[in-house]
Amino acid sequence: MAYQQGYFPMAEADGEIYWHSPDPRAIIPLDGVNISHSLRKAVRKNPFTLRIDTAFHDVMIACSQREETWISDEVIDSYTRLHQMGLAHSVEAWDGGVLVGGLYGVSMGGAFFGESMFAHRTDASKLAFVALVEHLRARHFLLLDSQYLNPHIESLGGIEIPRGEYLHRLELALHLPVSFTDEE
């Protein structure tokens, strides 16, 4: 319900989980995604096998393995339950049988709430992101929420919008009769 009202959880260093609803809010317009020349080259080369929802828990663990992270064990357990309920999804980049990059997030209606990404090989998370965008476009999603703007998100086409505008877009997206997978 929190996602439907514009909130998302993050664990702090003390392990406490806080709910965030920033103003402004960062989104990546699906019609304004910036794919750099070098990333287009990587897409054409297609060095990885891209999959959806085959290693959700492993993607979360990989995303949490950084010096500073908001992804606590409680967050991992909660999102794993959301995945089991069909609400959280992963896009993965594989090199042979090795998971080398990916991302995960929550999907509701025509909104996808991007949570985190990781890469153990050059461009692995970016190629997973391109696959996500193609997937969302093909399924007629309206909103790709990236929560906070940082240089990486900005390089992909991320922008900030006022919270009121975000909530309006969110409302429209939530009522779209679309789903991330055919099983939903």
C-alpha positions, 0 to 999 in steps of 0.5 A: 500500500505504501508504494501506491501512495508514493512511499518506499522503504530504506534501511538505515545503518542502524538497521531501522527501516524508514519510509521515503517519499521525496520531493522532487521525485526521480523518474526515468520517462520511458520515452526519454531513456538515454542510451549512450553510443557505447551502450548501443554498441554493447546492446548490438554485441549482446555479450550476456543472456538477459533473463527475467525472474530467474534469480531474484534473491541472488540479485538482491544479495548482489545489490546489497553487497556494497560498503554502504547499503540500505538493503538489510536482511529484513528488506531482502526477506520482505522483497523476496516475499513480494517476489513470491507474491508476483509483485517484485521482479528482477532482470538479470544479465548472465555470462554462461551460468554466472550472474554478472549483473541485474536489477530489481524492483516492484511492479504494480499496474503500469508502474515499475519502482526500480530499487537497485542494480549491480554489475560484476562485468562492464555494462551488465547492469546497463544491459539489464536496464535496457532490457527492463525498459524494452519490457516495460514499453512492450507491456505499455507501462507508464511510469518507471520510478527511480526514487532519487536522482544521482549521476548514474540515473541522470545519465540514463535519462532520469529527471526530477518532477514535483511530488504532486506531479509524481503522485498524479502519474502514479495514480494513472499508472496504477489503474492501467490494466497491464502487468509485468508478467503473464502470470499476474 
